[in-house]
Amino acid sequence: MEFRLLGTLEVHDGDTEVKLVRRQERVLLTVLLLRANEVAAPEQLIDLLWPTDPPPDARGALQVYVSRLRKAGITIDGGRDGYAVRAPVGSTDLDRFRTLVAAARGVPDPVTRGSRLRAALELWRGDVLPDLDDRTTRGRLCAAVDEERRSAFDDRIDAELAAGSYAGLLAELPTAVAQEPTREHTVAAWLTALHRTGRRQEALDAYVDVAATLADRFGLEPAPALRRLYAAILRNDPELTTDGQASDDAVPRELPVDISLLTGRDDLIAEAVDVLTQPDRDRPAVYHLWGGAGVGKSATGVRIAHQAAAAFPDGQLFARLQDVAGAPVAAHALLGRMLRSLGLSSGEIPEGLAERRDVLRERTAELALLVVLDDALDAETVEQLLPPGPRSAVIVTSRAPLPELTDAVPHRVLPLDPAISRDLLLRLIGRPVRDEGAIAVLIDHSAGLPLALRIVGSRLALSGDELLPTLAGSLDVEDQRLDSMVAGDLAVRASLDRTLVLVDSEARQLLERLSLVGVAEFPAWVAAPLLDTDESAGEDAFARLVDLGLVELVRPGWYKMHALVRSYAAERLEAPSEPLDRFLHAALRLLVVADDGLSHGFTTAQATLVPEEVGLKQAERELAGNERQWLGESWPLLQAAALTAIGAGRLELAVALGLRLNSFYIITDLREPRIDVLRALAEALRAADQLELVVRTEICLIPALGSPDPRSWPVAESCWADAQRLGSAELKVRSLINLSNCARRQCDFDRDREASELALELIDHQGGPAEVRYIVFRNLGQNAAARRDHQAACEWFEKQLTECPQGTVQEFYAQNGYAEILVLEGRFDQAESALRRARQVCAPLRSAYLDAQVDCLSSLLELRRGNVDEGRRLLDQARARFDGEPGQDIAMYLMEFESQLAMARGDRVNSRRIRRELLELLEARGDLLGAYQVRYDFEHDPWWSSDSAEPLDARD
């Protein structure tokens, strides 16, 4: 008898098919045939036939099935101890399949081997035991034979790949992959076949689709071997390509393999192809691509060449004009290679440069030839290699512009924007990635450079998602960044090395020393102190770095260097101390000039270092009259300079920079940067036992933290104690001013007044700083206002106004404080005059923070006058001054006056709601005075008298 198991069970006795009607009989026979000539115990057979619900007399039922099979002519040995079907060797299609596969695997020729494996696999008509409902039981029975089938299938695919039978594979494999996307070997064979037939992009897209399917349906990542294959296809690994037949065609075809993924260059490529293929020219077309290291100009040039190649039937030549070390290849050698590519033997190539050039012109004059000259260093070498005929065209790539190529169409290749970078990176990784935060870090540090993105993508394609946060973290660390940007033979550092060969010594020094600046964007003036040269020479050096893509001109007079180049520059920097000192002194000099021009009236920093002129006359001229804008652009650089000075131990410079920046931070409400730099200063100074400088710094830090903030109170106490130890009347007075503010914020009004009175005593009788007397008057006025003694408050504010420096921010605060009390006293005309003066004072500073304060107080004035619409307009104007969210202080200020507006409009419920929210914010912040004032005003101010019967905490 013949048994066919590989599909629906069939039994043949000669030419007659033996029909087995009952499913359980077919299952039993198949089970016995899978173990042909081996005894199977009844318990095993029962378990397989009835895995979940065996009949009461399962053993008897089994005996009945065996008896029926015997009656059909099938020989089954055994009895109560077990059964075995008698099946001679070769009587089952499974036996024949195994024999054919074993024989095929011994055949060395891949064509014959593939053919025989295909014949063996054709014995399979479907799955074994297709009518077995229990898939778990089927898996137990058939797992081994199913794997034999898959193994033979894999071997056949390998044989046909080796034989180059790609057409048949590409017709078959997509369906096989769709059926079993987890079968790594099948997926790999499909990608390989696509790649070897020149369909690389389809191979990469197929991998991405499979990766998405594995993630979505199975929660899996592609196996490591498959990721390695994907990375090899990305880099066009020659080992993936089979040896081809040598062409009899003498036409040179030298273009490198086109890169598989190239994004963001479609318009450029289309323009270049159009230029190169324009008909009826009178000279060869030349298209010149130039750009910085890693920007993808060579890959773009190769893509252009492939798309234009059909227009040049006489062939395509390719030459790299630099060697692997970045050194120039001589025109003499390049001409020799090109002539050999055109079919000349060594004996036919002349020795001299001019003669070789003449032969090239003669040989190519009538040809339609496309020449790609990659990584050109100079126009002179390029000119030596140009074919003369109008039917030819040339693509030139270089890192620097080559303006001497007057007939070329130049195009600068720029980095990719973030959206295109993200698309490229995800396609390179080849699978869905869920950690968007890490992806954002990778894109930011890759700076739009395709080289960097390819390195990151290649590494992640070969790994799982576990590498993603690690790689993102290493890119955030300066001295690990370039070590992370290596994958195989791709390395950002090596690319930058080749670019640096083109840089003269002065520009190279500037590049290296820019790593000292500490920020990504910087003004042109930094070059002069870093190089110890004049501003004009520094700008010229910047221009040369811009030409090579090492820095970027972001706007007139401002440059940017991305993090990869900054890390590279820092690696190369030697002996940084002198250029760093020059830079810090220059930064401080310009900061002092700008700070003095603000007319803010703050005097805390006057005792710090003021450097002499540092030769930045042009920068100082541009700064004059433009101080507010200059500081708005420059404060990140100046803060970085202060922090750098701390790290380098230049504490005197650091203090001067930090305290001079403090006034700008105050008028622009840059609270967090202000705290950061002052805290860092205080910690470094205390560690260095520089007590006087610690006190000067903490005098600025306390109001930066905010006197309502409980964190400032212990600092105020320790600062006062340190000032007493130092014995300086000046520092005592300044510390007492802070102590007074903090005490008031704790509603300790007696201590507040005592601190102010002691400060006045020190000023008037012990040589304290008279220039801050008006600040003490202000504190006494605020103390009186907090006690709701408005008459005394007005008297103190009037004294303050007589002594504070006119036209300064200090006068602004004095006028504002005075105006608020006048409004509450009902002296509206005087209040309006004070606010008008406050607006005049802050106008030149262009500070949204200060302007909004005047708007809010002016709104209060109009509301108390009964001009509700004007009050609302002024509040809307205050809110509109901020592009984003206002800072916390001004936000709470706005809430106070919005509550006043709601009450003026008769919206009692909304007014109470706003004040409750404000009270909660003040209490959460620890602002005891603010909370006290909100409650007090609500309970005692006639403005709120209609609600005075209900406490503010009562809910409507």
Secondary structure as UniProt FT lines:
FT   STRAND          2..4
FT   STRAND          10..13
FT   TURN            14..15
FT   STRAND          16..18
FT   HELIX           23..34
FT   TURN            35..37
FT   HELIX           42..49
FT   TURN            56..57
FT   HELIX           58..71
FT   TURN            72..73
FT   STRAND          76..79
FT   TURN            80..81
FT   STRAND          82..85
FT   TURN            89..90
FT   HELIX           93..105
FT   HELIX           110..121
FT   TURN            122..123
FT   TURN            130..131
FT   HELIX           135..163
FT   HELIX           166..179
FT   TURN            181..182
FT   HELIX           184..196
FT   TURN            197..198
FT   HELIX           200..213
FT   HELIX           214..218
FT   HELIX           224..234
FT   TURN            235..236
FT   HELIX           238..240
FT   HELIX           266..276
FT   STRAND          285..290
FT   TURN            293..294
FT   HELIX           297..308
FT   HELIX           309..311
FT   TURN            313..314
FT   STRAND          316..320
FT   TURN            324..325
FT   HELIX           331..341
FT   TURN            342..343
FT   HELIX           346..348
FT   HELIX           353..364
FT   TURN            365..366
FT   STRAND          370..376
FT   HELIX           379..385
FT   TURN            390..391
FT   STRAND          393..398
FT   TURN            403..404
FT   TURN            406..407
FT   STRAND          409..412
FT   HELIX           418..429
FT   HELIX           436..446
FT   TURN            447..448
FT   HELIX           450..461
FT   TURN            465..466
FT   HELIX           467..475
FT   HELIX           478..480
FT   HELIX           481..484
FT   STRAND          486..487
FT   TURN            488..489
FT   STRAND          490..491
FT   HELIX           492..500
FT   TURN            501..502
FT   HELIX           505..513
FT   HELIX           514..516
FT   STRAND          521..523
FT   HELIX           524..526
FT   HELIX           527..531
FT   HELIX           535..547
FT   TURN            548..549
FT   STRAND          552..555
FT   TURN            556..557
FT   STRAND          558..560
FT   HELIX           563..572
FT   HELIX           577..596
FT   TURN            597..598
FT   HELIX           604..607
FT   HELIX           617..623
FT   TURN            624..625
FT   HELIX           627..647
FT   TURN            648..649
FT   HELIX           651..668
FT   HELIX           671..687
FT   TURN            688..689
FT   HELIX           691..705
FT   TURN            707..708
FT   TURN            710..711
FT   HELIX           712..726
FT   HELIX           729..745
FT   TURN            746..747
FT   HELIX           749..765
FT   HELIX           770..772
FT   HELIX           773..786
FT   TURN            787..788
FT   HELIX           790..803
FT   TURN            806..807
FT   HELIX           809..825
FT   HELIX           828..842
FT   HELIX           843..845
FT   HELIX           848..865
FT   HELIX           868..880
FT   HELIX           888..904
FT   TURN            905..906
FT   HELIX           908..925
FT   HELIX           928..940
FT   HELIX           942..947
FT   TURN            948..949
FT   TURN            952..953
//
